[in-house]
Amino acid sequence: MTGTAATVEFTPLSSTTISTTITPSSLSSSKLSQCVGCGLIIYDPFMLNVQPNLKWHIRCLNCSKCLRSLMNDSTCFVRDCKAYCREDYFRKMVLMMMNTMSRMMDDGKK
């Protein structure tokens, strides 16, 4: 995979597609990338680009909730710069929706 990029398409809950690309890191580049997962500069030969500007070391792309590695998954979800596996993302979204509905119902009673 020298000099090429392998693209994996991730589909989030909405209809938009998150394009994740494994690209060779450019060590000679004046602009080095910082890993969203660990905060360190990425010197590895490859990195994961998730969404437009979020980059991870391959070993650092883990679910923020259960800490399971996502590097071999076909889907991954990102919210507030945190990556989630499918199961934890849907749990998080269901809780957010329930809290919103509860607040709306409470506001309707006033």
Backbone as XML, in Angstrom:
<?xml version="1.0"?>
<chain id="A" units="angstrom">
  <residue number="1" name="MET">
    <atom name="N" x="0.833" y="-1.181" z="0.000"/>
    <atom name="CA" x="0.000" y="0.000" z="0.000"/>
    <atom name="C" x="0.876" y="1.242" z="0.000"/>
  </residue>
  <residue number="2" name="THR">
    <atom name="N" x="2.057" y="1.147" z="-0.515"/>
    <atom name="CA" x="2.989" y="2.264" z="-0.532"/>
    <atom name="C" x="2.483" y="3.385" z="-1.419"/>
  </residue>
  <residue number="3" name="GLY">
    <atom name="N" x="2.383" y="4.597" z="-0.852"/>
    <atom name="CA" x="2.006" y="5.774" z="-1.617"/>
    <atom name="C" x="0.552" y="5.853" z="-2.014"/>
  </residue>
  <residue number="4" name="THR">
    <atom name="N" x="-0.287" y="4.938" z="-1.535"/>
    <atom name="CA" x="-1.701" y="4.974" z="-1.890"/>
    <atom name="C" x="-2.531" y="5.120" z="-0.632"/>
  </residue>
  <residue number="5" name="ALA">
    <atom name="N" x="-3.800" y="5.398" z="-0.833"/>
    <atom name="CA" x="-4.721" y="5.522" z="0.294"/>
    <atom name="C" x="-5.827" y="4.506" z="0.127"/>
  </residue>
  <residue number="6" name="ALA">
    <atom name="N" x="-6.174" y="3.804" z="1.189"/>
    <atom name="CA" x="-7.289" y="2.871" z="1.175"/>
    <atom name="C" x="-8.442" y="3.541" z="1.899"/>
  </residue>
  <residue number="7" name="THR">
    <atom name="N" x="-9.575" y="3.655" z="1.236"/>
    <atom name="CA" x="-10.713" y="4.348" z="1.832"/>
    <atom name="C" x="-11.761" y="3.349" z="2.294"/>
  </residue>
  <residue number="8" name="VAL">
    <atom name="N" x="-12.259" y="3.550" z="3.503"/>
    <atom name="CA" x="-13.348" y="2.768" z="4.061"/>
    <atom name="C" x="-14.475" y="3.742" z="4.321"/>
  </residue>
  <residue number="9" name="GLU">
    <atom name="N" x="-15.668" y="3.448" z="3.853"/>
    <atom name="CA" x="-16.800" y="4.348" z="4.058"/>
    <atom name="C" x="-17.534" y="3.953" z="5.330"/>
  </residue>
  <residue number="10" name="PHE">
    <atom name="N" x="-17.702" y="4.890" z="6.233"/>
    <atom name="CA" x="-18.457" y="4.673" z="7.459"/>
    <atom name="C" x="-19.777" y="5.414" z="7.318"/>
  </residue>
  <residue number="11" name="THR">
    <atom name="N" x="-20.876" y="4.758" z="7.665"/>
    <atom name="CA" x="-22.176" y="5.392" z="7.559"/>
    <atom name="C" x="-22.745" y="5.613" z="8.951"/>
  </residue>
  <residue number="12" name="PRO">
    <atom name="N" x="-22.889" y="6.876" z="9.375"/>
    <atom name="CA" x="-23.452" y="7.161" z="10.689"/>
    <atom name="C" x="-24.973" y="7.073" z="10.657"/>
  </residue>
  <residue number="13" name="LEU">
    <atom name="N" x="-25.593" y="7.381" z="11.775"/>
    <atom name="CA" x="-27.038" y="7.324" z="11.903"/>
    <atom name="C" x="-27.730" y="8.190" z="10.866"/>
  </residue>
  <residue number="14" name="SER">
    <atom name="N" x="-27.199" y="9.369" z="10.597"/>
    <atom name="CA" x="-27.802" y="10.235" z="9.587"/>
    <atom name="C" x="-27.444" y="9.712" z="8.210"/>
  </residue>
  <residue number="15" name="SER">
    <atom name="N" x="-27.948" y="10.350" z="7.180"/>
    <atom name="CA" x="-27.722" y="9.869" z="5.825"/>
    <atom name="C" x="-26.370" y="10.271" z="5.260"/>
  </residue>
  <residue number="16" name="THR">
    <atom name="N" x="-25.609" y="11.074" z="5.973"/>
    <atom name="CA" x="-24.297" y="11.461" z="5.468"/>
    <atom name="C" x="-23.301" y="10.332" z="5.672"/>
  </residue>
  <residue number="17" name="THR">
    <atom name="N" x="-22.283" y="10.306" z="4.855"/>
    <atom name="CA" x="-21.260" y="9.275" z="4.941"/>
    <atom name="C" x="-19.983" y="9.873" z="5.488"/>
  </residue>
  <residue number="18" name="ILE">
    <atom name="N" x="-19.376" y="9.188" z="6.431"/>
    <atom name="CA" x="-18.082" y="9.596" z="6.961"/>
    <atom name="C" x="-17.039" y="8.812" z="6.193"/>
  </residue>
  <residue number="19" name="SER">
    <atom name="N" x="-16.171" y="9.500" z="5.510"/>
    <atom name="CA" x="-15.121" y="8.835" z="4.757"/>
    <atom name="C" x="-13.891" y="8.698" z="5.637"/>
  </residue>
  <residue number="20" name="THR">
    <atom name="N" x="-13.465" y="7.479" z="5.833"/>
    <atom name="CA" x="-12.281" y="7.215" z="6.627"/>
    <atom name="C" x="-11.205" y="6.706" z="5.703"/>
  </residue>
  <residue number="21" name="THR">
    <atom name="N" x="-10.084" y="7.370" z="5.701"/>
    <atom name="CA" x="-9.017" y="7.018" z="4.786"/>
    <atom name="C" x="-7.760" y="6.668" z="5.554"/>
  </residue>
  <residue number="22" name="ILE">
    <atom name="N" x="-7.170" y="5.543" z="5.201"/>
    <atom name="CA" x="-5.875" y="5.189" z="5.753"/>
    <atom name="C" x="-4.846" y="5.729" z="4.778"/>
  </residue>
  <residue number="23" name="THR">
    <atom name="N" x="-4.060" y="6.687" z="5.222"/>
    <atom name="CA" x="-3.100" y="7.328" z="4.328"/>
    <atom name="C" x="-1.698" y="7.228" z="4.894"/>
  </residue>
  <residue number="24" name="PRO">
    <atom name="N" x="-0.713" y="7.185" z="4.003"/>
    <atom name="CA" x="0.661" y="7.201" z="4.501"/>
    <atom name="C" x="0.941" y="8.536" z="5.179"/>
  </residue>
  <residue number="25" name="SER">
    <atom name="N" x="1.513" y="8.507" z="6.360"/>
    <atom name="CA" x="1.910" y="9.740" z="7.038"/>
    <atom name="C" x="3.123" y="10.302" z="6.326"/>
  </residue>
  <residue number="26" name="SER">
    <atom name="N" x="3.192" y="11.601" z="6.233"/>
    <atom name="CA" x="4.336" y="12.236" z="5.594"/>
    <atom name="C" x="5.248" y="12.791" z="6.670"/>
  </residue>
  <residue number="27" name="LEU">
    <atom name="N" x="6.338" y="12.081" z="6.949"/>
    <atom name="CA" x="7.253" y="12.516" z="7.994"/>
    <atom name="C" x="8.027" y="13.753" z="7.588"/>
  </residue>
  <residue number="28" name="SER">
    <atom name="N" x="8.186" y="13.965" z="6.270"/>
    <atom name="CA" x="8.935" y="15.133" z="5.820"/>
    <atom name="C" x="8.055" y="16.373" z="5.728"/>
  </residue>
  <residue number="29" name="SER">
    <atom name="N" x="6.754" y="16.184" z="5.899"/>
    <atom name="CA" x="5.822" y="17.305" z="5.804"/>
    <atom name="C" x="6.024" y="18.263" z="6.974"/>
  </residue>
  <residue number="30" name="SER">
    <atom name="N" x="5.897" y="19.561" z="6.689"/>
    <atom name="CA" x="6.028" y="20.547" z="7.759"/>
    <atom name="C" x="4.797" y="20.551" z="8.657"/>
  </residue>
  <residue number="31" name="LYS">
    <atom name="N" x="3.690" y="19.988" z="8.171"/>
    <atom name="CA" x="2.465" y="19.950" z="8.963"/>
    <atom name="C" x="2.217" y="18.515" z="9.431"/>
  </residue>
  <residue number="32" name="LEU">
    <atom name="N" x="2.612" y="18.208" z="10.653"/>
    <atom name="CA" x="2.382" y="16.886" z="11.219"/>
    <atom name="C" x="1.005" y="16.862" z="11.861"/>
  </residue>
  <residue number="33" name="SER">
    <atom name="N" x="0.387" y="15.689" z="11.877"/>
    <atom name="CA" x="-0.956" y="15.542" z="12.428"/>
    <atom name="C" x="-0.902" y="15.101" z="13.880"/>
  </residue>
  <residue number="34" name="GLN">
    <atom name="N" x="-1.887" y="15.571" z="14.644"/>
    <atom name="CA" x="-2.016" y="15.193" z="16.046"/>
    <atom name="C" x="-3.152" y="14.190" z="16.176"/>
  </residue>
  <residue number="35" name="CYS">
    <atom name="N" x="-2.925" y="13.113" z="16.913"/>
    <atom name="CA" x="-3.922" y="12.065" z="17.121"/>
    <atom name="C" x="-5.008" y="12.568" z="18.071"/>
  </residue>
  <residue number="36" name="VAL">
    <atom name="N" x="-6.273" y="12.411" z="17.661"/>
    <atom name="CA" x="-7.402" y="12.803" z="18.501"/>
    <atom name="C" x="-7.479" y="11.902" z="19.732"/>
  </residue>
  <residue number="37" name="GLY">
    <atom name="N" x="-7.087" y="10.635" z="19.576"/>
    <atom name="CA" x="-7.190" y="9.675" z="20.671"/>
    <atom name="C" x="-6.227" y="9.915" z="21.814"/>
  </residue>
  <residue number="38" name="CYS">
    <atom name="N" x="-4.938" y="10.092" z="21.492"/>
    <atom name="CA" x="-3.928" y="10.213" z="22.554"/>
    <atom name="C" x="-3.305" y="11.599" z="22.641"/>
  </residue>
  <residue number="39" name="GLY">
    <atom name="N" x="-3.518" y="12.437" z="21.632"/>
    <atom name="CA" x="-2.981" y="13.790" z="21.645"/>
    <atom name="C" x="-1.545" y="13.916" z="21.167"/>
  </residue>
  <residue number="40" name="LEU">
    <atom name="N" x="-0.912" y="12.796" z="20.818"/>
    <atom name="CA" x="0.477" y="12.829" z="20.365"/>
    <atom name="C" x="0.560" y="13.030" z="18.857"/>
  </residue>
  <residue number="41" name="ILE">
    <atom name="N" x="1.708" y="13.489" z="18.385"/>
    <atom name="CA" x="1.949" y="13.649" z="16.954"/>
    <atom name="C" x="1.995" y="12.271" z="16.306"/>
  </residue>
  <residue number="42" name="ILE">
    <atom name="N" x="1.431" y="12.143" z="15.114"/>
    <atom name="CA" x="1.410" y="10.868" z="14.398"/>
    <atom name="C" x="2.650" y="10.771" z="13.520"/>
  </residue>
  <residue number="43" name="TYR">
    <atom name="N" x="3.569" y="9.889" z="13.909"/>
    <atom name="CA" x="4.769" y="9.607" z="13.125"/>
    <atom name="C" x="4.663" y="8.249" z="12.435"/>
  </residue>
  <residue number="44" name="ASP">
    <atom name="N" x="3.597" y="7.508" z="12.705"/>
    <atom name="CA" x="3.415" y="6.170" z="12.144"/>
    <atom name="C" x="3.329" y="6.239" z="10.624"/>
  </residue>
  <residue number="45" name="PRO">
    <atom name="N" x="3.607" y="5.125" z="9.942"/>
    <atom name="CA" x="3.516" y="5.121" z="8.479"/>
    <atom name="C" x="2.084" y="5.350" z="7.980"/>
  </residue>
  <residue number="46" name="PHE">
    <atom name="N" x="1.071" y="4.984" z="8.787"/>
    <atom name="CA" x="-0.320" y="5.162" z="8.383"/>
    <atom name="C" x="-1.116" y="5.779" z="9.520"/>
  </residue>
  <residue number="47" name="MET">
    <atom name="N" x="-2.178" y="6.509" z="9.152"/>
    <atom name="CA" x="-3.085" y="7.099" z="10.131"/>
    <atom name="C" x="-4.507" y="6.914" z="9.626"/>
  </residue>
  <residue number="48" name="LEU">
    <atom name="N" x="-5.483" y="7.051" z="10.520"/>
    <atom name="CA" x="-6.891" y="6.992" z="10.137"/>
    <atom name="C" x="-7.452" y="8.403" z="10.143"/>
  </residue>
  <residue number="49" name="ASN">
    <atom name="N" x="-8.030" y="8.804" z="9.008"/>
    <atom name="CA" x="-8.719" y="10.094" z="8.901"/>
    <atom name="C" x="-10.208" y="9.821" z="9.018"/>
  </residue>
  <residue number="50" name="VAL">
    <atom name="N" x="-10.839" y="10.342" z="10.047"/>
    <atom name="CA" x="-12.272" y="10.158" z="10.242"/>
    <atom name="C" x="-12.896" y="11.535" z="10.213"/>
  </residue>
  <residue number="51" name="GLN">
    <atom name="N" x="-13.918" y="11.701" z="9.427"/>
    <atom name="CA" x="-14.519" y="12.999" z="9.162"/>
    <atom name="C" x="-13.459" y="13.900" z="8.541"/>
  </residue>
  <residue number="52" name="PRO">
    <atom name="N" x="-13.757" y="15.133" z="8.285"/>
    <atom name="CA" x="-12.793" y="15.956" z="7.544"/>
    <atom name="C" x="-11.445" y="16.149" z="8.220"/>
  </residue>
  <residue number="53" name="ASN">
    <atom name="N" x="-11.408" y="16.422" z="9.506"/>
    <atom name="CA" x="-10.144" y="16.829" z="10.122"/>
    <atom name="C" x="-9.756" y="16.046" z="11.366"/>
  </residue>
  <residue number="54" name="LEU">
    <atom name="N" x="-10.342" y="14.897" z="11.598"/>
    <atom name="CA" x="-10.014" y="14.112" z="12.785"/>
    <atom name="C" x="-9.096" y="12.967" z="12.395"/>
  </residue>
  <residue number="55" name="LYS">
    <atom name="N" x="-7.932" y="12.893" z="13.039"/>
    <atom name="CA" x="-6.945" y="11.881" z="12.691"/>
    <atom name="C" x="-6.561" y="11.078" z="13.930"/>
  </residue>
  <residue number="56" name="TRP">
    <atom name="N" x="-6.407" y="9.767" z="13.748"/>
    <atom name="CA" x="-6.036" y="8.866" z="14.829"/>
    <atom name="C" x="-4.848" y="8.006" z="14.409"/>
  </residue>
  <residue number="57" name="HIS">
    <atom name="N" x="-4.003" y="7.628" z="15.396"/>
    <atom name="CA" x="-3.107" y="6.496" z="15.181"/>
    <atom name="C" x="-4.028" y="5.292" z="14.964"/>
  </residue>
  <residue number="58" name="ILE">
    <atom name="N" x="-3.604" y="4.337" z="14.189"/>
    <atom name="CA" x="-4.436" y="3.153" z="13.970"/>
    <atom name="C" x="-4.755" y="2.481" z="15.304"/>
  </residue>
  <residue number="59" name="ARG">
    <atom name="N" x="-3.791" y="2.424" z="16.213"/>
    <atom name="CA" x="-4.006" y="1.763" z="17.511"/>
    <atom name="C" x="-4.898" y="2.584" z="18.448"/>
  </residue>
  <residue number="60" name="CYS">
    <atom name="N" x="-5.109" y="3.857" z="18.172"/>
    <atom name="CA" x="-5.864" y="4.738" z="19.079"/>
    <atom name="C" x="-7.341" y="4.874" z="18.731"/>
  </residue>
  <residue number="61" name="LEU">
    <atom name="N" x="-7.780" y="4.360" z="17.585"/>
    <atom name="CA" x="-9.196" y="4.493" z="17.227"/>
    <atom name="C" x="-9.986" y="3.441" z="17.998"/>
  </residue>
  <residue number="62" name="ASN">
    <atom name="N" x="-10.435" y="3.827" z="19.179"/>
    <atom name="CA" x="-11.179" y="2.956" z="20.085"/>
    <atom name="C" x="-12.488" y="3.625" z="20.465"/>
  </residue>
  <residue number="63" name="CYS">
    <atom name="N" x="-13.480" y="2.808" z="20.827"/>
    <atom name="CA" x="-14.749" y="3.341" z="21.308"/>
    <atom name="C" x="-14.504" y="4.103" z="22.606"/>
  </residue>
  <residue number="64" name="SER">
    <atom name="N" x="-15.030" y="5.308" z="22.698"/>
    <atom name="CA" x="-14.854" y="6.140" z="23.894"/>
    <atom name="C" x="-15.554" y="5.562" z="25.116"/>
  </residue>
  <residue number="65" name="LYS">
    <atom name="N" x="-16.544" y="4.718" z="24.900"/>
    <atom name="CA" x="-17.310" y="4.151" z="26.015"/>
    <atom name="C" x="-16.741" y="2.802" z="26.473"/>
  </residue>
  <residue number="66" name="CYS">
    <atom name="N" x="-16.672" y="1.815" z="25.557"/>
    <atom name="CA" x="-16.250" y="0.461" z="25.948"/>
    <atom name="C" x="-14.768" y="0.204" z="25.680"/>
  </residue>
  <residue number="67" name="LEU">
    <atom name="N" x="-14.091" y="1.142" z="25.010"/>
    <atom name="CA" x="-12.655" y="1.090" z="24.716"/>
    <atom name="C" x="-12.255" y="0.002" z="23.719"/>
  </residue>
  <residue number="68" name="ARG">
    <atom name="N" x="-13.234" y="-0.606" z="23.051"/>
    <atom name="CA" x="-12.942" y="-1.633" z="22.043"/>
    <atom name="C" x="-12.305" y="-0.987" z="20.824"/>
  </residue>
  <residue number="69" name="SER">
    <atom name="N" x="-11.315" y="-1.660" z="20.235"/>
    <atom name="CA" x="-10.664" y="-1.151" z="19.032"/>
    <atom name="C" x="-11.661" y="-1.090" z="17.878"/>
  </residue>
  <residue number="70" name="LEU">
    <atom name="N" x="-11.618" y="0.002" z="17.114"/>
    <atom name="CA" x="-12.523" y="0.183" z="15.977"/>
    <atom name="C" x="-11.797" y="0.078" z="14.643"/>
  </residue>
  <residue number="71" name="MET">
    <atom name="N" x="-10.508" y="-0.231" z="14.666"/>
    <atom name="CA" x="-9.736" y="-0.196" z="13.427"/>
    <atom name="C" x="-10.170" y="-1.259" z="12.421"/>
  </residue>
  <residue number="72" name="ASN">
    <atom name="N" x="-10.800" y="-2.340" z="12.862"/>
    <atom name="CA" x="-11.251" y="-3.373" z="11.938"/>
    <atom name="C" x="-12.755" y="-3.349" z="11.706"/>
  </residue>
  <residue number="73" name="ASP">
    <atom name="N" x="-13.462" y="-2.413" z="12.342"/>
    <atom name="CA" x="-14.915" y="-2.328" z="12.175"/>
    <atom name="C" x="-15.257" y="-1.667" z="10.852"/>
  </residue>
  <residue number="74" name="SER">
    <atom name="N" x="-16.398" y="-2.035" z="10.306"/>
    <atom name="CA" x="-16.841" y="-1.396" z="9.061"/>
    <atom name="C" x="-17.601" y="-0.106" z="9.338"/>
  </residue>
  <residue number="75" name="THR">
    <atom name="N" x="-18.005" y="0.109" z="10.594"/>
    <atom name="CA" x="-18.685" y="1.359" z="10.944"/>
    <atom name="C" x="-18.110" y="1.927" z="12.228"/>
  </residue>
  <residue number="76" name="CYS">
    <atom name="N" x="-18.234" y="3.229" z="12.331"/>
    <atom name="CA" x="-17.775" y="3.950" z="13.512"/>
    <atom name="C" x="-18.568" y="5.242" z="13.537"/>
  </residue>
  <residue number="77" name="PHE">
    <atom name="N" x="-18.883" y="5.732" z="14.707"/>
    <atom name="CA" x="-19.681" y="6.937" z="14.845"/>
    <atom name="C" x="-18.905" y="7.950" z="15.664"/>
  </residue>
  <residue number="78" name="VAL">
    <atom name="N" x="-18.987" y="9.217" z="15.273"/>
    <atom name="CA" x="-18.245" y="10.270" z="15.961"/>
    <atom name="C" x="-19.216" y="11.341" z="16.425"/>
  </residue>
  <residue number="79" name="ARG">
    <atom name="N" x="-19.071" y="11.729" z="17.682"/>
    <atom name="CA" x="-19.851" y="12.835" z="18.242"/>
    <atom name="C" x="-18.937" y="13.577" z="19.201"/>
  </residue>
  <residue number="80" name="ASP">
    <atom name="N" x="-18.863" y="14.889" z="19.043"/>
    <atom name="CA" x="-18.002" y="15.727" z="19.888"/>
    <atom name="C" x="-16.554" y="15.228" z="19.886"/>
  </residue>
  <residue number="81" name="CYS">
    <atom name="N" x="-16.065" y="14.873" z="18.711"/>
    <atom name="CA" x="-14.678" y="14.394" z="18.511"/>
    <atom name="C" x="-14.371" y="13.100" z="19.252"/>
  </residue>
  <residue number="82" name="LYS">
    <atom name="N" x="-15.377" y="12.358" z="19.650"/>
    <atom name="CA" x="-15.181" y="11.066" z="20.302"/>
    <atom name="C" x="-15.752" y="9.980" z="19.405"/>
  </residue>
  <residue number="83" name="ALA">
    <atom name="N" x="-15.005" y="8.895" z="19.251"/>
    <atom name="CA" x="-15.440" y="7.774" z="18.419"/>
    <atom name="C" x="-16.217" y="6.775" z="19.272"/>
  </residue>
  <residue number="84" name="TYR">
    <atom name="N" x="-17.238" y="6.166" z="18.668"/>
    <atom name="CA" x="-18.059" y="5.176" z="19.357"/>
    <atom name="C" x="-18.297" y="3.979" z="18.450"/>
  </residue>
  <residue number="85" name="CYS">
    <atom name="N" x="-18.398" y="2.783" z="19.059"/>
    <atom name="CA" x="-18.855" y="1.619" z="18.311"/>
    <atom name="C" x="-20.360" y="1.794" z="18.093"/>
  </residue>
  <residue number="86" name="ARG">
    <atom name="N" x="-20.904" y="0.997" z="17.209"/>
    <atom name="CA" x="-22.333" y="1.105" z="16.868"/>
    <atom name="C" x="-23.212" y="0.982" z="18.117"/>
  </residue>
  <residue number="87" name="GLU">
    <atom name="N" x="-22.947" y="-0.020" z="18.937"/>
    <atom name="CA" x="-23.798" y="-0.284" z="20.100"/>
    <atom name="C" x="-23.793" y="0.888" z="21.086"/>
  </residue>
  <residue number="88" name="ASP">
    <atom name="N" x="-22.614" y="1.378" z="21.416"/>
    <atom name="CA" x="-22.529" y="2.471" z="22.391"/>
    <atom name="C" x="-23.063" y="3.781" z="21.834"/>
  </residue>
  <residue number="89" name="TYR">
    <atom name="N" x="-22.902" y="4.002" z="20.532"/>
    <atom name="CA" x="-23.433" y="5.222" z="19.926"/>
    <atom name="C" x="-24.958" y="5.223" z="20.015"/>
  </residue>
  <residue number="90" name="PHE">
    <atom name="N" x="-25.582" y="4.086" z="19.670"/>
    <atom name="CA" x="-27.041" y="4.035" z="19.723"/>
    <atom name="C" x="-27.545" y="4.150" z="21.157"/>
  </residue>
  <residue number="91" name="ARG">
    <atom name="N" x="-26.842" y="3.548" z="22.115"/>
    <atom name="CA" x="-27.231" y="3.710" z="23.527"/>
    <atom name="C" x="-27.174" y="5.180" z="23.925"/>
  </residue>
  <residue number="92" name="LYS">
    <atom name="N" x="-26.103" y="5.863" z="23.545"/>
    <atom name="CA" x="-25.928" y="7.281" z="23.866"/>
    <atom name="C" x="-27.046" y="8.114" z="23.232"/>
  </residue>
  <residue number="93" name="MET">
    <atom name="N" x="-27.362" y="7.837" z="21.976"/>
    <atom name="CA" x="-28.394" y="8.605" z="21.284"/>
    <atom name="C" x="-29.768" y="8.358" z="21.893"/>
  </residue>
  <residue number="94" name="VAL">
    <atom name="N" x="-30.060" y="7.115" z="22.268"/>
    <atom name="CA" x="-31.350" y="6.807" z="22.891"/>
    <atom name="C" x="-31.478" y="7.563" z="24.213"/>
  </residue>
  <residue number="95" name="LEU">
    <atom name="N" x="-30.420" y="7.582" z="25.020"/>
    <atom name="CA" x="-30.464" y="8.327" z="26.287"/>
    <atom name="C" x="-30.664" y="9.819" z="26.050"/>
  </residue>
  <residue number="96" name="MET">
    <atom name="N" x="-29.986" y="10.363" z="25.052"/>
    <atom name="CA" x="-30.150" y="11.788" z="24.739"/>
    <atom name="C" x="-31.578" y="12.081" z="24.298"/>
  </residue>
  <residue number="97" name="MET">
    <atom name="N" x="-32.151" y="11.199" z="23.470"/>
    <atom name="CA" x="-33.523" y="11.404" z="22.995"/>
    <atom name="C" x="-34.508" y="11.298" z="24.154"/>
  </residue>
  <residue number="98" name="MET">
    <atom name="N" x="-34.292" y="10.333" z="25.057"/>
    <atom name="CA" x="-35.190" y="10.184" z="26.205"/>
    <atom name="C" x="-35.122" y="11.409" z="27.110"/>
  </residue>
  <residue number="99" name="ASN">
    <atom name="N" x="-33.923" y="11.932" z="27.337"/>
    <atom name="CA" x="-33.781" y="13.141" z="28.161"/>
    <atom name="C" x="-34.469" y="14.334" z="27.514"/>
  </residue>
  <residue number="100" name="THR">
    <atom name="N" x="-34.332" y="14.474" z="26.212"/>
    <atom name="CA" x="-34.978" y="15.575" z="25.491"/>
    <atom name="C" x="-36.489" y="15.451" z="25.577"/>
  </residue>
  <residue number="101" name="MET">
    <atom name="N" x="-37.011" y="14.237" z="25.369"/>
    <atom name="CA" x="-38.459" y="14.025" z="25.437"/>
    <atom name="C" x="-38.975" y="14.310" z="26.843"/>
  </residue>
  <residue number="102" name="SER">
    <atom name="N" x="-38.222" y="13.898" z="27.853"/>
    <atom name="CA" x="-38.622" y="14.134" z="29.241"/>
    <atom name="C" x="-38.695" y="15.631" z="29.537"/>
  </residue>
  <residue number="103" name="ARG">
    <atom name="N" x="-37.687" y="16.382" z="29.065"/>
    <atom name="CA" x="-37.700" y="17.841" z="29.269"/>
    <atom name="C" x="-38.877" y="18.480" z="28.540"/>
  </residue>
  <residue number="104" name="MET">
    <atom name="N" x="-39.166" y="18.014" z="27.343"/>
    <atom name="CA" x="-40.280" y="18.578" z="26.573"/>
    <atom name="C" x="-41.600" y="18.303" z="27.280"/>
  </residue>
  <residue number="105" name="MET">
    <atom name="N" x="-41.738" y="17.098" z="27.837"/>
    <atom name="CA" x="-42.975" y="16.759" z="28.540"/>
    <atom name="C" x="-43.105" y="17.588" z="29.815"/>
  </residue>
  <residue number="106" name="ASP">
    <atom name="N" x="-41.981" y="17.792" z="30.518"/>
    <atom name="CA" x="-42.007" y="18.619" z="31.728"/>
    <atom name="C" x="-42.369" y="20.060" z="31.390"/>
  </residue>
  <residue number="107" name="ASP">
    <atom name="N" x="-41.841" y="20.583" z="30.290"/>
    <atom name="CA" x="-42.165" y="21.946" z="29.866"/>
    <atom name="C" x="-43.633" y="22.062" z="29.479"/>
  </residue>
  <residue number="108" name="GLY">
    <atom name="N" x="-44.203" y="21.010" z="28.933"/>
    <atom name="CA" x="-45.606" y="21.022" z="28.534"/>
    <atom name="C" x="-46.554" y="21.015" z="29.719"/>
  </residue>
  <residue number="109" name="LYS">
    <atom name="N" x="-46.104" y="20.531" z="30.858"/>
    <atom name="CA" x="-46.939" y="20.473" z="32.063"/>
    <atom name="C" x="-47.009" y="21.803" z="32.782"/>
  </residue>
  <residue number="110" name="LYS">
    <atom name="N" x="-46.086" y="22.712" z="32.466"/>
    <atom name="CA" x="-46.041" y="24.008" z="33.160"/>
    <atom name="C" x="-47.045" y="24.967" z="32.622"/>
  </residue>
</chain>
